[in-house]
Amino acid sequence: MFDEDGSLDPLLKFLLYVVIALAIGKMLWEWLTEDVTRWITVDLWAMIAGHPWWTAFIAIGALATLILLAKLLLFLFGADTCAYVGSDEDYASTAAPAEDEDPDVLTFKMKQLTAMSATGFEQACADLLARDGFRSTRRVGGAGDLGVDVTARDHDDRLLILQCKQYQNPVGSGHVQKFNGTARPHHGADVPIMIGLNGFTQPAIDFAAHHDLILMGRPELKKWAHGQHLYEVLGISSTTQ
């Protein structure tokens, strides 16, 4: 019924709107098919002519009721209509805190991470590292990056090397093998981490386990993006966090 970020499934939301529209349409049709013309031209006009002050009060009350109803409908159905637009410049300002989290802590919803550009996704990971207290955090991804998108150091002065994959499909073993060939030998990583927005294939997971590489799939990324410390999510020990 709800997606992983707690929003109502779009299909169910559409069906709900259809049911409400059909119900309102049925009520209007039944009302209009009665003798509305006579009611307007005879009964209603007679009431207005005979009781002008009462008519004015009723009209004002009806208008106020319609305004309140419109605000209520906007509150109920309009809260999720603002679409997130991902870009390198504006993604951070629209990051909404997850439920039950400190509103002052930087968090991202999974749909926000999905909507970002590749560069924006890398920068979001760098910002989450900075949120967790890592030092010298910077995004270095780009052409010729040799398998490193983000670098940082923890409180034990260990070097973190992150490669961030925002692929629609799980990351395959070939990408993990390339990362293994540069993370430690070329960059000197103490903590090599590959992030897959949509997870990893089983061969990729097996290869990473054999070569002591850390993979962060979608469930772990969600916990991190929603406010949990990186090392807590990945089970990495540190003297301080």
C-alpha positions as CSV (number, residue, x, y, z in Angstrom):
1,M,0.0,0.0,0.0
2,F,2.8,2.4,0.9
3,D,6.2,2.7,-0.8
4,E,9.5,2.4,1.0
5,D,9.5,6.1,1.9
6,G,6.0,5.9,3.5
7,S,4.0,7.5,0.6
8,L,0.8,6.1,-0.6
9,D,1.3,3.9,-3.7
10,P,0.5,6.0,-6.8
11,L,-1.9,3.4,-8.3
12,L,-3.9,3.2,-5.1
13,K,-4.0,7.0,-4.9
14,F,-5.3,7.2,-8.4
15,L,-8.0,4.5,-7.7
16,L,-9.0,6.5,-4.6
17,Y,-9.4,9.6,-6.6
18,V,-11.5,7.7,-9.2
19,V,-13.8,6.3,-6.5
20,I,-14.3,9.8,-5.0
21,A,-15.0,11.3,-8.4
22,L,-17.6,8.6,-9.3
23,A,-19.3,9.0,-5.9
24,I,-19.6,12.8,-6.4
25,G,-20.7,12.4,-10.0
26,K,-23.4,10.0,-9.0
27,M,-24.7,12.4,-6.3
28,L,-24.7,15.3,-8.8
29,W,-26.5,13.2,-11.4
30,E,-29.3,12.1,-9.0
31,W,-29.7,15.7,-7.9
32,L,-29.8,17.2,-11.4
33,T,-32.2,14.6,-12.8
34,E,-34.9,15.7,-10.3
35,D,-37.1,18.7,-11.0
36,V,-34.2,21.2,-10.5
37,T,-35.7,23.8,-12.8
38,R,-38.9,24.1,-10.8
39,W,-37.0,24.2,-7.6
40,I,-34.8,27.1,-8.8
41,T,-37.5,29.1,-10.6
42,V,-40.3,28.7,-8.1
43,D,-39.4,27.3,-4.6
44,L,-35.9,28.9,-4.3
45,W,-37.0,32.3,-5.7
46,A,-40.0,32.4,-3.4
47,M,-37.8,31.7,-0.4
48,I,-35.4,34.4,-1.4
49,A,-38.1,37.0,-2.0
50,G,-39.8,36.1,1.3
51,H,-36.7,36.0,3.5
52,P,-33.9,38.1,2.0
53,W,-31.9,38.4,5.2
54,W,-32.0,34.7,6.0
55,T,-31.1,33.9,2.4
56,A,-28.0,36.2,2.7
57,F,-26.9,34.4,5.9
58,I,-27.4,31.0,4.3
59,A,-25.4,32.1,1.2
60,I,-22.5,33.3,3.3
61,G,-22.5,30.2,5.4
62,A,-22.6,28.0,2.3
63,L,-19.6,29.9,0.8
64,A,-17.6,29.6,4.0
65,T,-18.4,25.8,4.0
66,L,-17.2,25.4,0.4
67,I,-13.9,27.3,1.2
68,L,-13.3,25.1,4.3
69,L,-14.1,22.0,2.2
70,A,-11.7,23.0,-0.5
71,K,-8.9,23.6,2.1
72,L,-9.6,20.2,3.6
73,L,-9.4,18.4,0.2
74,L,-6.1,20.3,-0.5
75,F,-4.7,19.2,2.8
76,L,-5.7,15.5,2.3
77,F,-4.8,15.1,-1.4
78,G,-2.4,17.9,-2.2
79,A,0.4,17.2,0.2
80,D,2.2,14.8,-2.1
81,T,1.7,16.7,-5.4
82,C,5.0,18.5,-5.3
83,A,7.4,16.6,-7.4
84,Y,11.1,16.5,-6.5
85,V,13.3,17.6,-9.3
86,G,16.9,16.3,-9.0
87,S,19.8,18.4,-10.1
88,D,23.4,19.1,-9.0
89,E,22.4,22.4,-7.5
90,D,19.1,22.0,-5.8
91,Y,18.9,18.5,-4.4
92,A,20.2,19.3,-1.0
93,S,17.7,22.1,-0.2
94,T,14.8,19.7,-0.9
95,A,16.0,16.8,1.2
96,A,13.2,16.0,3.6
97,P,13.9,14.4,6.9
98,A,12.6,10.9,7.5
99,E,9.8,10.3,10.0
100,D,10.9,10.2,13.7
101,E,14.3,11.8,12.8
102,D,15.8,15.0,14.0
103,P,14.7,17.6,11.4
104,D,18.1,19.3,11.7
105,V,19.9,16.1,10.5
106,L,20.5,15.9,6.7
107,T,18.4,13.0,5.3
108,F,17.3,11.9,1.8
109,K,14.3,9.8,0.7
110,M,15.1,7.0,-1.7
111,K,13.0,8.6,-4.4
112,Q,15.1,11.7,-4.1
113,L,18.3,9.7,-4.5
114,T,16.8,8.0,-7.6
115,A,15.8,11.3,-9.2
116,M,19.3,12.9,-8.9
117,S,21.8,13.1,-11.6
118,A,24.9,10.8,-11.2
119,T,26.9,13.8,-10.0
120,G,24.2,14.8,-7.6
121,F,24.0,11.2,-6.2
122,E,27.8,11.3,-5.6
123,Q,27.5,14.6,-3.9
124,A,24.7,13.4,-1.7
125,C,26.9,10.5,-0.5
126,A,29.7,13.0,0.3
127,D,27.3,15.2,2.2
128,L,26.0,12.2,4.2
129,L,29.6,11.4,5.1
130,A,30.1,14.9,6.3
131,R,26.9,14.7,8.3
132,D,28.3,11.6,10.1
133,G,31.5,13.5,11.1
134,F,34.0,12.2,8.6
135,R,36.8,14.6,7.7
136,S,38.2,15.9,4.4
137,T,35.1,14.7,2.6
138,R,35.0,15.5,-1.1
139,R,33.5,14.3,-4.3
140,V,36.2,13.6,-6.9
141,G,34.2,11.4,-9.4
142,G,34.4,12.2,-13.1
143,A,36.3,11.1,-16.2
144,G,39.5,9.3,-15.3
145,D,38.6,9.0,-11.6
146,L,39.9,5.4,-11.6
147,G,37.1,4.0,-9.5
148,V,36.8,6.7,-6.8
149,D,33.8,9.0,-6.6
150,V,34.1,10.2,-2.9
151,T,36.9,10.3,-0.5
152,A,37.0,10.9,3.3
153,R,38.8,10.1,6.5
154,D,37.3,8.8,9.7
155,H,38.2,9.7,13.3
156,D,40.9,6.9,13.2
157,D,42.4,8.6,10.1
158,R,41.4,5.7,7.9
159,L,40.9,6.5,4.3
160,L,37.4,5.8,2.9
161,I,37.1,5.4,-0.9
162,L,33.5,5.3,-2.2
163,Q,32.3,4.4,-5.6
164,C,28.6,5.3,-6.2
165,K,26.5,3.4,-8.7
166,Q,23.1,4.8,-9.4
167,Y,22.2,2.1,-11.9
168,Q,18.6,1.0,-12.4
169,N,19.7,-2.6,-12.3
170,P,21.9,-4.4,-9.7
171,V,25.6,-3.8,-10.1
172,G,27.4,-6.7,-11.8
173,S,30.6,-8.5,-10.8
174,G,32.7,-6.7,-13.5
175,H,32.2,-3.3,-11.9
176,V,33.2,-4.7,-8.5
177,Q,36.3,-6.3,-10.0
178,K,37.4,-3.0,-11.5
179,F,36.8,-1.3,-8.1
180,N,38.9,-4.0,-6.4
181,G,41.8,-3.3,-8.8
182,T,42.0,0.4,-7.9
183,A,40.6,1.0,-4.5
184,R,43.5,-0.4,-2.5
185,P,46.4,-0.8,-5.0
186,H,46.0,2.7,-6.6
187,H,44.2,4.8,-4.0
188,G,45.4,3.2,-0.8
189,A,41.9,2.7,0.6
190,D,41.6,1.5,4.2
191,V,37.8,1.2,3.9
192,P,36.7,0.6,0.3
193,I,32.9,0.9,-0.1
194,M,30.8,0.5,-3.3
195,I,27.3,1.8,-3.2
196,G,24.6,0.3,-5.4
197,L,21.3,2.2,-5.5
198,N,19.6,-1.0,-6.6
199,G,21.8,-3.6,-5.1
200,F,24.3,-6.1,-6.5
201,T,24.2,-9.4,-8.4
202,Q,25.1,-12.5,-6.4
203,P,28.4,-13.0,-8.3
204,A,29.3,-9.4,-7.4
205,I,28.4,-10.1,-3.7
206,D,30.5,-13.3,-3.7
207,F,33.5,-11.6,-5.3
208,A,33.3,-8.7,-2.8
209,A,33.2,-11.1,0.1
210,H,36.3,-12.9,-1.2
211,H,38.3,-9.7,-1.6
212,D,37.1,-8.0,1.6
213,L,35.2,-5.2,-0.2
214,I,32.3,-3.5,1.4
215,L,29.1,-3.4,-0.6
216,M,26.2,-1.1,0.4
217,G,22.9,-2.2,-1.2
218,R,19.5,-0.5,-1.3
219,P,18.4,-1.5,2.3
220,E,21.7,-0.3,3.8
221,L,21.6,2.9,1.7
222,K,18.1,3.6,2.9
223,K,19.1,3.4,6.6
224,W,22.1,5.6,5.9
225,A,20.1,8.2,3.9
226,H,17.4,8.2,6.6
227,G,19.8,9.3,9.4
228,Q,21.7,6.3,10.7
229,H,25.5,6.5,10.9
230,L,27.4,4.8,8.0
231,Y,29.6,2.6,10.3
232,E,26.5,1.6,12.3
233,V,24.7,0.5,9.1
234,L,27.7,-1.4,7.8
235,G,28.8,-2.9,11.1
236,I,32.3,-1.2,10.9
237,S,34.0,-0.6,14.2
238,S,35.5,2.7,15.1
239,T,36.9,4.3,18.3
240,T,34.5,7.2,17.9
241,Q,31.5,7.9,15.6
